[in-house]
Structures are given as structure tokens and as C-alpha cells.
Amino acid sequence: MTFQELKEALHLFGFHEKDLLTITKIKERHRALVRKVHPDLVTDADPAKIRELNQAARTIMDYVMSYRFSFSPEEFYRQIP
């Protein structure tokens, strides 16, 4: 994965690289976007669009799941002020 691929995936989901996201928020956005183009819910659904959304979700989740966390007090208070 490249940073450009990550940025494109975030953009497709309507996120920005500076957004602080949770896994829950990513999954909720993925579900909402797929519902808009799913063949069971939309008559003129494009299977390529679902594949594009699924690939973007994989790209974002791969990045999130490989992220290294710091458990320092500074990082804790930065995330939970």
C-alpha cells in the first residue's frame, strides 16, 4: 500500500487524512456506502463500484490494523484530554 492509495481510499469514504477515525466509524461508513450501490437494493447497481468500496475498506483497515500504538502518558492525554 502506498500513501496515495490510502488517501484515495479515505477520499472515497469521505474522510480526510487528518480525521481521527475509529474502526466502528470506518465500518459504519463502509456499510452505508455499500447500501447505496448494492444490487439487492438498487436496480441499476454497478458491481465495480462495490468492488472499489470493498478494496478501499481493505486498504483503510489494513493500515489501521498495522498501526503501532504508543501507551505513553503523553499519547494517552492527547487522545483522551
N, C-alpha and C positions, 0 to 999 in steps of 0.2 A: 504494500500500500504506500502511496505517496501522499504528501501533504495536500497536493492538488486534488487527488481523489477524495480525500477526507472532506475538504472544503466543498467539493461538488455534491457529495452525499448530504452534508449539512444543509446546503442551499436547497437541495431538492426537498428536504424535510421542513424547510422554512426556518432553520436555525442559523445562527451566526457563530463563527469560531470563538467568540468571546463569551457566548452563553454558558452559564453553569447549568448543566443538564443532569438529570437523574436517569437511571436505567428505566424507571417507570415512565418518565416523560417521553423518552425515546420510543418505548414500546407503544404507548398510547397514540403518539403521532403516527407511527407506522400503521397501526390498526385503522386509524381514522382515514389515512390516505388510501390504503388498500380498499376500504369500503367504497370509496368514490369511484373506483375503476374495476371492481370485482365483477366477473361475468354473471354471477348469480344475482347481482343487484342492479347492474347497468346493462341495458340492451346492446349498446354498441361498444362494449368493453374491448380494450386493446391489451392482449396478453403481454406484449412487450413492455407496457407501462408497469404492470405488476412485477415483471422480472426486474425492471430498473429500480423499483421501490425496494424489492427484496434484496437486491445487491447493495443498494445504499444502506439499508438497515444492517446488513452483514458488515459492511465497511465500518460504520459507526460503532457497532457492538464489538468488533474485533479490536478497535482502538481502545474502547472503554475497558474491555476485559483484560487487556495487556498493560493497562496503566499501573504505574507503581505509586503506591500511596506512602505519604510521609505521616508518621504518627507523632510528630514533634508538637510541643505545646503551641508554637507559633502557627503551625498549619491548622491545628485544631481551632484556635481562636479566629483565624482568618475565615474558616468555613462556618463556624458557629460563634458569631460575635456575642 
